[in-house]
Amino acid sequence: MTPYIYDSLDNALIAELRKDGRASISALASSLNVSRGTVQNRLDRLVSSGAILGFTIRVHEHIETEAVRAIMMVEVIGKSTSQVIKTMRGIPELTKLHTTNGAWDLVAEIQAANLSEFDGVLRQVREIDGILNSETSILLSST
């Protein structure tokens, strides 16, 4: 199977979907100046190739008044990064996980429904074998 090579139209389609993941095929076609069939084919290919992992909604922060969002930096012992990543991916409140360089090995984005759930996530991460140290900062506001 030949890997799918992404082009400027694919990037433009992804950008439009980031603005409005519920946009209709017709609206996307109009904004990209291509046919509906082209948009549908590209969208199908982006999903089947794994470029688009799924569709979701973003809720205005005023709706989720109790939600706690944070960034956690994680230091991993030795060569256990792969095992730590695998375990961390099983925690649904960790919305994104990034490898990085520097003092920290991983950066995790956390979204919990409330402080109690947030505390549970921190406890769960700290108990993972292979994690040496972590530092977490709660996000207070976004601009």
N, C-alpha and C positions, 0 to 999 in steps of 0.2 A: 504494500500500500504506500503510495506516494504521500508524503506529508503535505498538508495544506499550507500554501504560502500566502500570508496575509498582505493585503495591499492597502492603498489609501482609502478606498471605498469601505473596506472592512473596518478600518480605524474610524472613519467618519460615522459609520453605522453604530459602532460601539459607543462613540461619543454621544450620539443622539439618544441611545438607550440609557446612558448614564443620566442624561437630563430628565428623561421620562421613560421608565421601563415599561409603561403601559401604553405607549404610543402605538397607534394602529399601523398596520403595514402600509396603508394608503398615505397616512401622515408622514411616515418615514420616507416613503418613495418621493413624495412631494418635496420634502426638505432636502433630500439628497439629489434631486433631479434625475431619478432613474425610475424604471418601471416597477410596479408592484411585484412582478415575478422575479425581478433581479433582487429586490430586498428579501423576498421569501427564500430564494435559493441561497443567498449569502447568509441569512440568519440560520437556516437549517445547517449549512456547512460550519458556521461558527459554533453552533451547539454540538454537532456530531464530532467536531475536531477537538472539543474540550476548551476552546477559547472562551466560550461563555459557559459558566458552570451552573447557572440558574438565574432566576429572576426573583427579585424581592422588592419590598417596599421600604421606604424611609419614612419614619414617622417624625412629625415635628416635635422638637424637644419639649414643648409645653404639654404634649399628650402624655409623655412618659415622665411625669414629674418625680417619680420615685426612683427612676432608673439611675444606676451608677455606672459611669464609664471611666476606664482607667487604662494606663499603659504600664506594663510590667516588663522590666528588664531581668533576664535570667542568665546566670552563669552556670555552665555545665561542667561536670567533672570529666576530665580526660576525653575519651572517644565515645562517650555515651550520647552524643547529640541526636543521632537517628532514633534511638530508643526513647529519648525524652520527647522528641517531636511527635512520635507515634502516639505516645501516651497523652500528650497535651491536646492533640487533635480530637481526642475523645471527650473533651470537656466542652459542651456546647456554648458556654458563656465566653469562651475564648474565640472571638469572632475573626481574628486574623493572627497569623503567626509568621514572623519574619526572622530569617537568619541575618546576622550582622557581623561586623568586625569591631575591634576595640575591646574595651573591658568586659562587655556583655556579649554573650553568644546568641541569645534570642531576644526578640521583642514581641510581646503578646498584647493584643488589644482585647480588652475585657468589657463586656456589657452585661450587667446583672440587673435583675428587676428591682432590687432594693439592697440596703446595707447588709442585711442578714445573709442574703444569697451571695453577695460580694465576699463577705467574710468566709463563707463556705468554699468559694472558688479559691481564695488565697490559701486556705488550709489544704485543699485538695492538691494544688500545685506544689506546695512546700513538701508534701509527702511523697512526691515522685522520686524514685531512685534515679540518681544521676544528677540531680540539681544540687549545686553547692551553695548558691546564694541567689537572692532576688531582691529587687527594689521596685516598689509600685508607687505610681503617682496617679491620684484621682484627677480626672479632667473636670474642672469646675464650670467652664463655659467655652463655647466655640465661636469664633468670629469669621 
